[in-house]
Amino acid sequence: MNYTENYNKQLQSLLRLLNDSKQGYTEATRLVQSTELKDLFSEIIKQRESLATEIRDRIHSYGGSPDEERSDLIASLHRGWMEIKTSMTKKDDQTVLESCRNGDQTVLDAYDDILQGDLLNDTDIKTFLMSQRFIVNETFTELDRRYFSLFKKDPSI
């Protein structure tokens, strides 16, 4: 497998994960009560679509075709876990936030795995993926902040 094929394979994986993330946030928007969280999740959905568009463009630039039909095992497992967790527990904002944080951790881990591989040798794609990872990490940090602020509001948790 040449570098271009490997890059496309890695980018396809991230694209599917970002699409799954977008779907997860769409579901989360439906489940939360807080208007503030609904607005935040709507912004994250737009962000994930933008990141996915950038990856689609990059795949095209490497001569590939985005394959968004097939879902990664990790993404499917996380989405399934989020559905099970939210259906079996109380559907409060904190539970949904926790699921979103876990989902974003999965996305961050995927970026980290890819950045530690052969892509490390290509400065252009490495910089591109690091900038995307930074955006996802900022979102994770914001979710983390909001999640833990809910503990302060309800000391019984």
Buried (B, 14 or more C-beta within 10 A) or exposed (E): EEEEEBBBBBBBBBBBBBBBBBBBBBBBBEBBEBEEBBEBBEEBBEBBEEBBEBBBEBBEEBEBEBEBEEBBEBBEEBBEBBEEBBEEEEBBBBBBBBBBBBBBBBBBEBBEEBBEEEBEEEEEBBEBBEEBBEBBBEBBEBBBEBBEEBEEEEEEE
